[in-house]
Amino acid sequence: MQANERSLARTDKSMDDALTLVSLGIVAFVIAIVTHEGLGHGLATLAVGGKPVMLTTCYFSSSGSLSKWIPAAGGIANVIAGLLSVLALRLLRTVGPHIRFFLVLVAAFNLLFAAGYPAYSGLAAFGDWAAVISGFSPAWLWRVLLVAFSVISYYLSLRLLAVEMRPFYGSNVQQAQTRLRRITLIPFLAALAAASLAGALNPMGWTVIFTDALPGAAAAFGLTRLDHFSGVRVRNSSIPAGAITRSTGWILAAAIILAIFVGVLGPGIKFSSTS
């Protein structure tokens, strides 16, 4: 039995298709960004009576309201989307490896983006959560609290994700760690590339790649370190996930979504003038 499990781990690793992993990563990342900017900031703007101005891959701008719910809503929307993905993973135990890993990625990009953003705002005094605490006193204390909250929530998010990654971890530690690092690193790099391509077309200039686009994608770096969490190695009743084989459907879907993400949301969708 042990020899068969080692053989299965080697087979699964060798059959995890890189292009499909890229595709899953792109789709999951785009969902997280649209959830943050469009559903989060966008719906909050409408809810408080503001006027949408522009939606891009890096920011959502509005006018007519100074409500702090608008900047806060992006992260809140990501948390909701991430937890719903985890719930779907718990309910859909028998789905194939492509859907299961896609849901893991959706949960990861959403939860880690939401958890990492407060630290970015606290350290750089920039972004959504800097806007939320603007005017609070003493400013330094609120920035410290943002960073502390971010570190704790990020760690808890990683522990949660490690549990959901268990089906992709085999019984042979060396083989399992190699596979896990590969299937998490490839989608992460795909997200960085997608964010950079779209950010380069932003109407505020290509420099937003470094101030807005890359930090959002880089927040998911913890995904690539899940092999360091003991929770991923716990043996339980989880149904082992098979290989993530080549999927033409996922590849085509990712190509279409990436084209829209870069070509349409990159330059931005303008709703109205601020004047």
JOTAHU-V736584 format. One record per residue. SS is DSSP state (2 for helix, 1 for strand, 0 for the rest). Layout:
SS, SS
This chain:
0, 2, 2, 2, 2, 2, 2, 2, 2, 2, 2, 2, 2, 2, 2, 0, 0, 2, 2, 2, 2, 2, 2, 2, 2, 2, 2, 2, 2, 2, 2, 2, 2, 2, 2, 2, 2, 2, 2, 2, 2, 2, 2, 2, 2, 2, 2, 0, 0, 0, 1, 1, 1, 1, 1, 0, 0, 0, 0, 1, 1, 1, 1, 0, 0, 0, 0, 2, 2, 2, 2, 2, 2, 2, 2, 2, 2, 2, 2, 2, 2, 2, 2, 2, 2, 2, 2, 2, 2, 2, 2, 0, 0, 0, 0, 0, 2, 2, 2, 2, 2, 2, 2, 2, 2, 2, 2, 2, 2, 2, 2, 2, 2, 2, 2, 2, 2, 2, 2, 2, 2, 2, 2, 2, 0, 0, 0, 2, 2, 2, 2, 2, 0, 0, 0, 0, 0, 0, 2, 2, 2, 2, 2, 2, 2, 2, 2, 2, 2, 2, 2, 2, 2, 2, 2, 2, 2, 2, 2, 2, 2, 2, 2, 2, 0, 2, 2, 2, 0, 0, 0, 0, 2, 2, 2, 2, 2, 2, 2, 2, 2, 2, 2, 2, 2, 2, 2, 2, 2, 2, 2, 2, 2, 2, 2, 2, 2, 2, 2, 0, 0, 0, 0, 0, 0, 0, 0, 2, 2, 2, 2, 2, 2, 2, 2, 2, 2, 2, 2, 2, 2, 2, 2, 2, 2, 2, 2, 2, 0, 2, 2, 2, 2, 0, 0, 0, 0, 0, 0, 0, 0, 0, 0, 0, 0, 0, 0, 2, 2, 2, 2, 2, 2, 2, 2, 2, 2, 2, 2, 2, 2, 2, 2, 2, 2, 0, 0, 0, 1, 1, 0, 0, 0, 0, 0
